[in-house]
Amino acid sequence: MKPEFFGTDGLRGVGFTDLNAKLAYNLGQGLKEALKSDTVVIGMDTRDSSPMLAHMVAAGALSVGMDVLFAGVVSTPMIAHYSKLKQIAGIMITASHNPYTDNGIKVFSKGYKSNVEEELIIESYIKGKVSESDFEGNFSITDDVEKEYLKLIKKLDLKKSNIKLVYDSANGANHLIASKVMKEYFPLSIQINNEPNGKNINLNSGSTHLESIKDFILKNKMDLGFAYDGDGDRVIMLDNNGTIYDGDFIIYIVGKYLKKLKELKGNHVVLTKMSNPGILKALNNSGINYVLTDVGDKYVHKALVDNDYVIGGEASGHIILRHILHSGDGLLASLYILKMLEEENITLSDAVKDVNLYPLKMVNIKNVNKNILHEQEVIDYLDKIKSEFDKEDIFLVRASGTENLIRVTISCLDLDKLNKYMDEVVSFIEQKGQIKWKHMD
């Protein structure tokens, strides 16, 4: 049986409407039975609907006898870390990189994202199941989540540095913790997009809107920059010229560093099928093997755990440094890169000088029916197009798990070929998607 409310990364919908007070309260009531925990830690991002959802989940949990530790505005990896450390339930209220009108509820069981069985139990409460508990839990505001996370950061053994860096917190969940950490170790660092007002999270900022940080780097002659997403589990890098380096580059850099230290378990890294072929070739040239998974951090995490590898992630900037933290963390990844650059005494551009990327293009097709990707005619068409590409090329068409759109990604050495097939595929999907919607009307 498949969950109705839970998607690939918890619940997601429009705040105050799809995700309303009643749903959040009922979800909170289901946590004790589903996650077998007497305590839940709750964090949230900076959207205007986040306090309502966080407190209503807390109220539901309290009503069935759970103790609630309320952490306030913290990043998703901070909640995942604390939930695992204390072996308790965790809730993060966030819609990650989505606009402020959206929100979401991420559920963690002892630090790991909820599984289908747990989600089905929670959904039974969302649909109206009522708890028969007569107990009430205790509510407390805690700063222990931050304290334990800072202990984790101290394990990196960072040294104070005069490197000039700028970091963009997307007016989101990590703006407080990032400021505290960066000020301690990088006193010349500057934070931008760090004044959340409930409606500006991810607005022309963060890892999905790099124009502002790029302009800042060039105007202020910064050495490098890091841009995070709304809940703090992703990061994108920029060098002193404003050149953008995504999550694939982070995996390449860290993979080489760990290999040099003889700490790259299995001599493997984990990437996704959307990873640029140029990165794969550079890894091969460095004597590093790789596993390619489907797109999604849960697939990356599974490959890491199944093979006991230590680093993996996505081009989007969701990076898991499993030898330090089991969950993706943008701030942690950027600090690890900074540590490596300082130790090696090199610049970011030096670290990636051996990488020659293939042309890559991704198009988001909005307002189409995602279900057309299951139709045989569409499957046959896409298989035929894919056969035109070489094995190392990328041809990937997938429905977004968090937004109403279909993503088409193509990468190959021949730019004319890339553009030709991209235009054809996008046109085909738009046509089929529109026909489907008309049929449904």
Secondary structure, DSSP 8 states (H G I E B T S, - for coil): ---SS-BTTBEEEEBTTTB-HHHHHHHHHHHHHHHT-SEEEEEE-S-TTHHHHHHHHHHHHHHTT-EEEEEEE--HHHHHHHHHHHT-EEEEE--TTS-TTEEEEEEEETTEE--HHHHHHHHHHHTT----------EEE--HHHHHHHHHHHTT--------EEEE-TTSTTHHHHHHHHHHH-TT-EEES----SS-TTTT-GGG--HHHHHHHHHHT-SEEEEE-TTSS-EEEEETT--EE-HHHHHHHHHHHHHHTT--GGGEEEEETTS-HHHHHHHHHTT-EEEEE-SSHHHHHHHHHHHT-SEEE-TTS-EEETTT-SS--HHHHHHHHHHHHHHHT--HHHHTTT-----EEEEEEESS-GGGGGSHHHHHHHHHHHTTS-TTSEEEEEE-SSSSEEEEEEE-S-HHHHHHHHHHHHHHHHHHHHHHHHHH-
